[in-house]
């Protein structure tokens, strides 16, 4: 990965003249949302430093974000007003929540002296995900400059990410710069030994990351349901566990490459086997060979201990994805063990990064979210960055307005 992906190559807010001007700020306020209540406000809190920095430079703000997947239609349950209320509390100043994105209300609010305006959910507009020129033009027309602080959406070539950056003087926000800089450390001469811990449901979601890490990482520990496709590729019986049969050849090729480059790939040797992925299902811990026709719902304690031992010797650690169905307490042991081992490694001076919503949720649940070097706010964006891709949102800032 070249210098194009690093924070040093990005314009920052110090490069923009914002005093007395309305600045369109793309944030990632896509928080867990149920019954009009925010479940976890991490992304709202993460947006505050950039907003406060711009306000401190005399800017007036037009904050915009998506929430959920309304697919170009107005969905009342996905309006951003409750997020605006939390944002107002964190900023300790009023936030004017517009009831449209580029309509009369938003236009009037952005033309006013109101310090902070929050536009309505971007994805209520079909032109957002289509990167429609007309919508991008209208959105850009609400401000004099543009700041992208939405790393979690930087892998999307949407109007608010790419189209606006092509039309206004633009810069990266503090969060986006931090994400790019800290993830770049994993790809640009990470301190060895570098250990990657990957989990989650599907190996197909992480083949690109696996391929890019082989040759960079010294060891890779793989848990979660994705481990069973790798185990099957090695000819092991995985019972009724999820196996992506169409990916077996790809996985075999990656395992062969890892062997050729001397990268140790650690897979589960024991599992929590259950008759169904449910809390009340019959389950017990068995060696992998004893899984029978059941499914694996967590790595077992022997595997968790082995992974922890590998992590203990690391100077750099990446973690993305749980080791099992951690939302169910009986199937959370592996994830808890890995989280604890990574927190311990951090305390000994290792550089540790966790990415993905499930990893972040597990750390928060265990009270360990402050016990790692960097907790990424980007899920898919983090993965694509770690694949070595030049994200559309990052590229747009380098070549934009």
ChimeraX attribute file (.defattr): number of C-alpha atoms within 10 A of each C-alpha:
attribute: neighborCount
match mode: 1-to-1
recipient: residues
	/A:1	15
	/A:2	10
	/A:3	10
	/A:4	13
	/A:5	21
	/A:6	21
	/A:7	20
	/A:8	12
	/A:9	14
	/A:10	22
	/A:11	20
	/A:12	19
	/A:13	20
	/A:14	13
	/A:15	11
	/A:16	17
	/A:17	15
	/A:18	21
	/A:19	14
	/A:20	14
	/A:21	15
	/A:22	25
	/A:23	30
	/A:24	30
	/A:25	28
	/A:26	25
	/A:27	29
	/A:28	24
	/A:29	26
	/A:30	23
	/A:31	18
	/A:32	16
	/A:33	17
	/A:34	10
	/A:35	8
	/A:36	15
	/A:37	12
	/A:38	16
	/A:39	11
	/A:40	13
	/A:41	16
	/A:42	16
	/A:43	18
	/A:44	19
	/A:45	14
	/A:46	18
	/A:47	24
	/A:48	17
	/A:49	14
	/A:50	21
	/A:51	25
	/A:52	14
	/A:53	15
	/A:54	22
	/A:55	19
	/A:56	12
	/A:57	17
	/A:58	16
	/A:59	22
	/A:60	26
	/A:61	28
	/A:62	27
	/A:63	24
	/A:64	23
	/A:65	21
	/A:66	24
	/A:67	21
	/A:68	17
	/A:69	13
	/A:70	19
	/A:71	13
	/A:72	16
	/A:73	12
	/A:74	16
	/A:75	14
	/A:76	10
	/A:77	14
	/A:78	23
	/A:79	24
	/A:80	24
	/A:81	19
	/A:82	15
	/A:83	22
	/A:84	24
	/A:85	14
	/A:86	16
	/A:87	22
	/A:88	15
	/A:89	11
	/A:90	14
	/A:91	16
	/A:92	9
	/A:93	11
	/A:94	15
	/A:95	22
	/A:96	21
	/A:97	23
	/A:98	25
	/A:99	17
	/A:100	19
	/A:101	23
	/A:102	23
	/A:103	14
	/A:104	12
	/A:105	16
	/A:106	23
	/A:107	19
	/A:108	13
	/A:109	20
	/A:110	27
	/A:111	13
	/A:112	12
	/A:113	13
	/A:114	15
	/A:115	19
	/A:116	26
	/A:117	24
	/A:118	27
	/A:119	30
	/A:120	28
	/A:121	29
	/A:122	27
	/A:123	24
	/A:124	24
	/A:125	20
	/A:126	15
	/A:127	18
	/A:128	25
	/A:129	18
	/A:130	14
	/A:131	19
	/A:132	16
	/A:133	14
	/A:134	13
	/A:135	21
	/A:136	24
	/A:137	18
	/A:138	15
	/A:139	25
	/A:140	23
	/A:141	17
	/A:142	22
	/A:143	22
	/A:144	17
	/A:145	25
	/A:146	33
	/A:147	31
	/A:148	33
	/A:149	27
	/A:150	31
	/A:151	30
	/A:152	23
	/A:153	27
	/A:154	27
	/A:155	24
	/A:156	18
	/A:157	18
	/A:158	22
	/A:159	24
	/A:160	33
	/A:161	30
	/A:162	22
	/A:163	25
	/A:164	32
	/A:165	27
	/A:166	20
	/A:167	18
	/A:168	20
	/A:169	20
	/A:170	29
	/A:171	28
	/A:172	28
	/A:173	28
	/A:174	21
	/A:175	21
	/A:176	27
	/A:177	22
	/A:178	18
	/A:179	23
	/A:180	20
	/A:181	15
	/A:182	19
	/A:183	23
	/A:184	21
	/A:185	15
	/A:186	22
	/A:187	18
	/A:188	13
	/A:189	10
	/A:190	17
	/A:191	15
	/A:192	15
	/A:193	18
	/A:194	25
	/A:195	29
	/A:196	28
	/A:197	24
	/A:198	23
	/A:199	23
	/A:200	22
	/A:201	20
	/A:202	17
	/A:203	25
	/A:204	16
	/A:205	14
	/A:206	22
	/A:207	17
	/A:208	17
	/A:209	20
	/A:210	23
	/A:211	20
	/A:212	16
	/A:213	23
	/A:214	23
	/A:215	15
	/A:216	20
	/A:217	25
	/A:218	20
	/A:219	24
	/A:220	26
	/A:221	24
	/A:222	29
	/A:223	31
	/A:224	27
	/A:225	25
	/A:226	25
	/A:227	28
	/A:228	28
	/A:229	25
	/A:230	25
	/A:231	21
	/A:232	20
	/A:233	21
	/A:234	13
	/A:235	9
	/A:236	13
	/A:237	17
	/A:238	24
	/A:239	19
	/A:240	17
	/A:241	22
	/A:242	17
	/A:243	22
	/A:244	17
	/A:245	12
	/A:246	10
	/A:247	15
	/A:248	18
	/A:249	11
	/A:250	16
	/A:251	24
	/A:252	17
	/A:253	13
	/A:254	17
	/A:255	21
	/A:256	13
	/A:257	15
	/A:258	22
	/A:259	13
	/A:260	11
	/A:261	13
	/A:262	14
	/A:263	20
	/A:264	16
	/A:265	18
	/A:266	17
	/A:267	19
	/A:268	24
	/A:269	17
	/A:270	21
	/A:271	30
	/A:272	25
	/A:273	31
	/A:274	24
	/A:275	17
	/A:276	16
	/A:277	17
	/A:278	14
	/A:279	14
	/A:280	11
	/A:281	11
	/A:282	12
	/A:283	20
	/A:284	14
	/A:285	19
	/A:286	19
	/A:287	16
	/A:288	21
	/A:289	13
	/A:290	15
	/A:291	22
	/A:292	14
	/A:293	14
	/A:294	19
	/A:295	22
	/A:296	33
	/A:297	29
	/A:298	29
	/A:299	34
	/A:300	26
	/A:301	19
	/A:302	17
	/A:303	23
	/A:304	25
	/A:305	16
	/A:306	17
	/A:307	24
	/A:308	21
	/A:309	13
	/A:310	19
	/A:311	28
	/A:312	19
	/A:313	15
	/A:314	24
	/A:315	19
	/A:316	26
	/A:317	30
	/A:318	21
	/A:319	24
	/A:320	24
	/A:321	25
	/A:322	32
	/A:323	34
	/A:324	28
	/A:325	25
	/A:326	21
	/A:327	14
	/A:328	14
	/A:329	9
	/A:330	17
	/A:331	26
	/A:332	20
	/A:333	21
	/A:334	29
	/A:335	25
	/A:336	20
	/A:337	18
	/A:338	22
	/A:339	26
	/A:340	17
	/A:341	20
	/A:342	30
	/A:343	22
	/A:344	17
	/A:345	23
	/A:346	21
	/A:347	14
	/A:348	12
	/A:349	12
	/A:350	24
	/A:351	23
	/A:352	26
	/A:353	22
	/A:354	28
	/A:355	22
	/A:356	22
	/A:357	19
	/A:358	19
	/A:359	26
	/A:360	24
	/A:361	17
	/A:362	20
	/A:363	22
	/A:364	14
	/A:365	12
	/A:366	12
	/A:367	10
	/A:368	16
	/A:369	19
	/A:370	11
	/A:371	18
	/A:372	21
	/A:373	20
	/A:374	18
	/A:375	21
	/A:376	24
	/A:377	24
	/A:378	24
	/A:379	21
	/A:380	20
	/A:381	23
	/A:382	25
	/A:383	22
	/A:384	19
	/A:385	23
	/A:386	22
	/A:387	19
	/A:388	18
	/A:389	14
	/A:390	19
	/A:391	19
	/A:392	16
	/A:393	28
	/A:394	28
	/A:395	18
	/A:396	23
	/A:397	25
	/A:398	18
	/A:399	12
	/A:400	20
	/A:401	16
